Amino acid sequence: LTTIHSLTNSQTIIDAPHKDLRRARACGSSLIPTSTGSATAIIEIFPELKGRLDGHAVRVPLTNASLTDCVFEVE
């Protein structure tokens, strides 16, 4: 599960110190991989997916955008 999100007010405008080096990057000029709560929320709804679903997010330098990409492997 990949989610694409616009920049947020918790991101820095310029490169700055942060304990997570990816989140230290300037939001207006970087694609920033980060964590997502979407996978956790889906597992709460569908507990049978626990251990079988993972996800990550990418912050993009746009003011208003969102996208979710899901890939499923079925037998």
KAQUI-V8626 format. One record per pair of residues at least 4 apart in sequence whose C-alpha atoms are under 7 Angstrom apart, sorted by the first residue. I is the first residue (numbers start at 1). GAP is how many residues later the second one is. Records with the same first field share a line. If there is no record, write none. Layout:
# KAQUI-V8626
I=GAP, GAP
This chain:
# KAQUI-V8626
1=53, 54, 55, 68, 69, 70
2=53, 54, 55, 66, 67, 68
3=53, 54, 55, 64, 65, 66
4=53, 54, 55, 56, 62, 63, 64
5=53, 54, 55, 60, 61, 62
6=53, 54, 55, 56, 57, 58, 59, 60
7=4, 20, 52, 53, 54, 55, 56
11=12, 16
12=4, 12, 14, 15
13=13, 14, 15
14=11, 12
15=9, 10, 11
16=8, 9
17=7
18=5, 6
20=4
22=10, 11
23=9
25=5
26=4
27=34
28=33
29=32
30=30, 31
31=27, 28, 29, 30
32=26, 27, 28
33=24, 25, 26
34=22, 23, 24
35=21, 22
36=19, 20, 21
37=4
38=4
39=4, 14, 15, 16
40=4
41=4
42=4
43=4, 6, 7
49=4
